[in-house]
Every structure is written in structure tokens, then in C-alpha cells.
Amino acid sequence: MATTASTRRQFLSLLGLSAVAVSCGTTVGATSGKGQTKTLRYQGWAGQVTSPELAEDLGYLEDVKLQWVGNTISGPQDIQSAATGQVDFGGAFNGAVVKLAANNAPVKAVISYYGSDKYAYNGFYVLEDSPIRSAGDLVGKKVGMNTLGAHSEAMLDIHLQRGGLSRAEIDKVEPLVVPPVNTEQSLRQKQIDVAVVGGILRDKAVAAGGIRPLFTDYELLGAFSAGTYVMTDRFLKQNPDTARIFVTAVGRAIEWSRSTPHEEVVARMADIVKKRGRNEDTAPLKFWRSYGVAEKAGLITGKELQLWIDWLADRGDIKKGQVTLSDLYTNEFNAEGGGTASASPTPSAAKSGS
């Protein structure tokens, strides 16, 4: 069944529903007695080591501890959980962060944690003998990705727009949710026509052979920070020192991963996965190369959010002027990144490709 424009936007609208619940008085954040909380609840990603997990293992979190409450495969779900107080921080594609804020969720982006560069990128792969060669060939085809309304669907939309497809044609391309660990297998079994894979799962799939890239997000937009961690305004107000320790530690971990030899980073990550005892395969970690964050220590410049403010407004998912960039993020807690950066936006790469 082809996906209509309204159906493709339903997932993004779910962000608004959770945001309304938050703005109507849902309890968010957590403190320990009269003092600031020293435990941060979070969701992880199976088989991967997030920058907060790396920061904790390196000792950068000082007396703050992480409390794993489960795994997720969805950035939008993760930041909804942060907005409603189920976890204390969550991370997602910046377009999803903008959408959540547009629906009055009292959250702020505090640090960039992933992005695209020549090592860390999401590729849209097809089988080697697939007839799919161009954007036009995707009409009527199934594209498997980790979640809807987030990074992968945005990249697909931009690729189709740049390929000259009409909105009616774009609506006939069907994005489907496939768990990341199953995406490669789904492609090889021809359950989907295109598989979106990134990081260690991408390199593992490429090493196995028999697939080729149709395009990548790095080819579309160059190097850019793609997602941010968010915390609620209430949490930041009640726990400013804890927030500062957390954000600064994550920034330090990102820089440690850049400056440390690859083999040492991979060995450290493998050790972290083994120690946490979640029955995960450490073999794919050898393919890890980068978190892909563009700026030093995950500092937010504003341009990585403005790009998606423009994109969502062009799509009609938010109204022009509905989101104020300066209210969307803060660098106040990022001592490693050097403090507050200018919020002046730069021209939108996504918009220029529309």
C-alpha cells in the first residue's frame, strides 16, 4: 500500500500529542531530595556504545551515574520519553527535536551527539543486481528504516525532491519501519527494496558484499551534526550542576573518540558492551569509525536546527515562525565546547535542494 502525504505525517504528529501532555502538567525530570539528582535514566541502542556510556566509562561523569532503562530504535520515541519524564535525557534527529518543540514541549537541545561525515553516515542500499538506479526508480518501492518521521525519512524526502519527483510520486514511495539489526537481512531476503543502514551495521553489510549504495546522507548534505540530546526545562532548572557535568562529559567523550587511535576506541567500546552484560555481539564494533559530530565537543551552532525548521515549514508540518531558534537550544552546560555559541542561522541545505 502506497503511503499518502497525510499518513507520512501522522508519525510526526504523535510528537505533538506527547508534547501536549507535557505542557498540560505532566511531571518531568527527577531530583533527589533537596539536592540535585546524581542518577540519569536513559535508553540505549543494542550493540552500540553511546557517547554518554563512553563518557561514564572514561570517568568523565564524576559522581553522576547512568541508569539504563532499556533500548530503543527510535529517536522520536526517545525524546518523547525525555519530555514526559520517563528518562532524563533523550536524543533524536534534529527535525524531530524541532517538531517536539513546535508542539510546546518544554525541552531544550543541549549537545549534538551524532552526525554524518566520511566515516559516519547513513547509506540507502540496494541489492547489487537491483534495477533501482535513480530517484525515479523508487516510486512504488519499499524503503526500510529504523523509524518514521526522523533522519532517514528526511534524507529520503530530500533525495526524491532533488531527483525531480512530484509530491504525488514521492507519496508512492513507501518507508517502512525495520529494526536496524534486521535491515540487512530484510534487504537480502527481498522483503524491502532499499535498506537504510549506518555505522557499524552499514560497514558489516558492505563487507558481506552483494549490495551497493544508491545514495548517502553525506553525499546529500556534506558533513553535519544531525541529532541532539534534549533535557526538559524543568530538569535543567532543578539540576543545573548535574546537567553541566553530563553535557560536558559527553563533549569530552566525543573529543576523546576523535583523538584516540581507532583500535583503542573499539577495544574500549567492546569492553563496555561486555561489562554491561546485555547479551550483545561485540564483533560489529570493529567497524565503528566516528560519531560524526561536526562541531567541537558537540557544540550547537543553530544551523543544524535551522535547516530542519525550514524543511518542516516547507512541508507544512509546522507553521513558519512557530519555532524560535534561540529558544530551542543552549550551550550553557557545555564547558568542553567553549560556552555559548551564536544562534545565527545559515542558509538551509535541505531547502536549497527542494
HELIX and SHEET records of a PDB file:
HELIX    1   1 ALA A    5  SER A   23  1                                  19    
HELIX    2   2 SER A   51  ASP A   57  1                                   7    
HELIX    3   3 GLY A   75  ALA A   83  1                                   9    
HELIX    4   4 ASN A   94  ALA A  102  1                                   9    
HELIX    5   5 ALA A  135  LEU A  138  5                                   4    
HELIX    6   6 HIS A  151  ARG A  162  1                                  12    
HELIX    7   7 ARG A  167  ILE A  170  1                                   4    
HELIX    8   8 PRO A  180  ARG A  188  1                                   9    
HELIX    9   9 GLY A  199  ALA A  208  1                                  10    
HELIX   10  10 ASP A  217  LEU A  221  1                                   5    
HELIX   11  11 ASP A  233  GLN A  238  1                                   6    
HELIX   12  12 PRO A  240  SER A  259  1                                  20    
HELIX   13  13 HIS A  262  ARG A  276  1                                  15    
HELIX   14  14 ALA A  283  PHE A  287  5                                   5    
HELIX   15  15 LYS A  296  GLY A  298  5                                   3    
HELIX   16  16 LYS A  303  ARG A  315  1                                  13    
HELIX   17  17 LEU A  325  LEU A  328  1                                   4    
HELIX   18  18 ALA A  349  SER A  352  1                                   4    
SHEET    1   A 2 THR A  39  GLY A  44  0                                        
SHEET    2   A 2 LYS A  65  ASN A  71  1                                        
SHEET    1   B 3 GLY A  90  PHE A  93  0                                        
SHEET    2   B 3 PHE A 224  THR A 232 -1                                        
SHEET    3   B 3 VAL A 107  SER A 116 -1                                        
SHEET    1   C 5 GLU A 174  VAL A 177  0                                        
SHEET    2   C 5 LYS A 142  MET A 145  1                                        
SHEET    3   C 5 VAL A 194  GLY A 198  1                                        
SHEET    4   C 5 ASN A 122  LEU A 127 -1                                        
SHEET    5   C 5 ILE A 211  THR A 216 -1                                        
END                                                                             
